[in-house]
């Protein structure tokens, strides 16, 4: 591989074509951006091909993007506006099918599926990525939040992990929350001590006001990072069933809803039971806070003394407004489509649609995933019915998605991701918010081991997941060519990811910049053309070198033959060397 890079670099240098950086491994983006006077600091989540900044809309200035981590630059005036742009191209990722098939079966998808590419951008050798009992994960995705890009992992038990292969040993000293920056560094310096802020005078996840200490298996459970950076945590245990709000730096916490425990009947004055998931909109400061939960225990009868006693696992809405916490407000039931007793998850898409899932291993005729209209009144998608339609088998009793443990919807609502019980990741395109089951793909994460637990997207579209079976937290990338821009307009931050697709009708333009030049050759040599490292793609590039969207191939001004010849000779030399290396 080193010889190959040197050959291409030499050819590019000889041709006079500007080289671009060697490949990084993700959708790269600037997170945790802070401006102090004229100094701007940020964290780059992973290496970028090109990392630059622009002040007041001026010409871009290149920064060193070859390494992830803390970066800085200076403005000319404290009133300047700026943008930080991370340009990244990767041929492999979950959005890119490999051409292979992954078999279906128990703990996986229940049907053979196309394979999606695996591009891991986290570091399995980092001790900070090892967790013995992870139950939930969420990422702060608002660029104006103080913790933009920070990942929170809920770990429900203390314990030790032994070293295995490249995985280091780790002993987790506290059950609670852990926080990592986008580059994988320790966000607040807590190391192996899970944070467990005092709630109403006692630590919610280590003792309980009742007679019995919690077992810890599902306490805490899934976190959700709200737009202001606050972390809301669901608790699925019977003894600590609750929703808790925790400060972004994990220093303090408070009950969102009154009381603990999630048994039936519920304690007097308690408006909730055990919660498997939480979603938050608005804020206390804005006077418009809404908290949504899926509740394992709460029924209509608990709230009214009449009505259904069997509508547990419903989706509930708490209109809390300006508070205070804990809020005794009576919730409104939005929908009741999940099976009582099932392990569940809940997400909301950017357009307001609800995504509800349930894990029922081995159950027959049981849908795994529902998509509901924003008001919850209409079921737009039922994965068991979709399975029957796709397989043309109206009596099929196994849902293809049956072994999904947790789910996540991408911020742009283009993708639905599922962490499977065997720790693989299933990814489905969303069409108008509805999953395209036929075009699903599965990313084999290895090792396939029970149990995958939870999954989340970051703002840039990278997938974050945790698996208690693997004992790992990992991040995987979508692949493709992206430009991620974090902008300060003088008042607030904005974030945008642009996916670049090569224009139709311009052969050889592999990076989609509307011209065929040396940058496309470099993308070809690292496997980023439609048919990676093929002589056919190389020939297409050679035949169209020098063309642009405004200059059709037939009328292009010929480029010096020495440039194309030099690059092509290097390419064929590289291929020959690669074949010799393979034969060895």
URGI-V905292 format. One record per backbone hydrogen bond with DSSP energy under -1.0 kcal/mol. NH is the residue of the N-H (numbers start at 0). CO is the residue of the C=O. If there is no record, write none. Layout:
# URGI-V905292
NH/CO + NH/CO
This chain:
# URGI-V905292
4/0 + 5/1 + 6/2 + 7/3 + 8/4 + 9/5 + 10/6 + 11/7 + 12/8 + 13/9 + 14/10 + 15/11 + 16/11 + 30/42 + 31/147 + 33/40 + 35/38 + 38/35 + 39/72 + 40/33 + 41/70 + 42/30 + 43/68 + 44/28 + 47/64 + 48/86 + 49/86 + 51/84 + 52/60 + 53/82 + 55/80 + 57/54 + 60/52 + 62/50 + 68/43 + 70/41 + 72/39 + 74/37 + 79/76 + 81/487 + 82/53 + 83/485 + 84/51 + 85/483 + 86/49 + 87/481 + 89/479 + 93/476 + 94/477 + 95/92 + 97/114 + 101/112 + 104/108 + 107/104 + 109/399 + 112/101 + 114/99 + 115/441 + 116/92 + 116/95 + 120/474 + 121/474 + 125/122 + 128/125 + 129/126 + 130/470 + 134/153 + 135/153 + 137/151 + 139/149 + 144/141 + 147/144 + 148/139 + 149/146 + 150/179 + 151/137 + 152/177 + 153/135 + 154/175 + 155/132 + 158/171 + 160/169 + 163/166 + 166/163 + 169/160 + 171/158 + 172/191 + 175/154 + 176/194 + 177/152 + 179/150 + 180/184 + 183/180 + 186/178 + 192/189 + 194/176 + 198/201 + 201/198 + 205/202 + 206/202 + 220/233 + 223/231 + 225/229 + 228/225 + 230/245 + 231/223 + 232/243 + 233/221 + 234/241 + 235/217 + 243/232 + 244/253 + 245/230 + 246/251 + 249/246 + 253/244 + 255/242 + 261/237 + 269/266 + 274/234 + 275/293 + 278/291 + 280/289 + 286/283 + 287/282 + 288/320 + 289/280 + 290/317 + 291/278 + 292/315 + 293/276 + 294/313 + 295/273 + 300/307 + 303/299 + 304/300 + 312/294 + 314/334 + 315/292 + 316/331 + 317/290 + 319/288 + 319/317 + 320/288 + 322/319 + 326/255 + 331/316 + 333/314 + 334/314 + 341/338 + 342/358 + 344/356 + 346/354 + 348/352 + 351/348 + 353/371 + 354/346 + 355/369 + 356/344 + 357/367 + 358/342 + 362/359 + 364/396 + 369/355 + 370/380 + 371/353 + 372/377 + 375/372 + 379/370 + 380/370 + 382/368 + 385/381 + 386/382 + 387/383 + 388/384 + 389/385 + 390/386 + 392/387 + 395/392 + 401/398 + 403/400 + 404/418 + 405/418 + 407/416 + 409/414 + 412/409 + 415/427 + 416/407 + 417/425 + 418/405 + 419/423 + 420/402 + 421/106 + 422/419 + 424/442 + 425/417 + 426/440 + 427/415 + 429/413 + 430/433 + 433/430 + 435/428 + 436/434 + 439/436 + 440/426 + 441/113 + 442/424 + 448/421 + 452/465 + 453/465 + 455/463 + 457/461 + 460/457 + 462/475 + 463/455 + 464/473 + 465/453 + 466/471 + 467/450 + 468/450 + 470/466 + 471/466 + 472/128 + 473/464 + 475/462 + 476/118 + 479/89 + 481/87 + 482/497 + 483/85 + 484/495 + 485/83 + 486/493 + 487/81 + 488/491 + 493/486 + 495/484 + 497/482 + 499/480 + 505/502 + 508/505 + 509/507 + 515/546 + 520/516 + 521/517 + 522/518 + 523/519 + 524/520 + 526/523 + 527/522 + 533/530 + 537/533 + 538/534 + 539/535 + 540/536 + 541/537 + 542/538 + 543/539 + 545/515 + 546/543 + 547/550 + 548/513 + 550/547 + 554/551 + 562/559 + 563/559 + 564/560 + 565/561 + 566/562 + 567/563 + 568/564 + 569/565 + 570/566 + 571/567 + 572/568 + 573/569 + 574/570 + 575/571 + 576/572 + 577/573 + 578/574 + 579/575 + 580/576 + 581/577 + 582/578 + 583/579
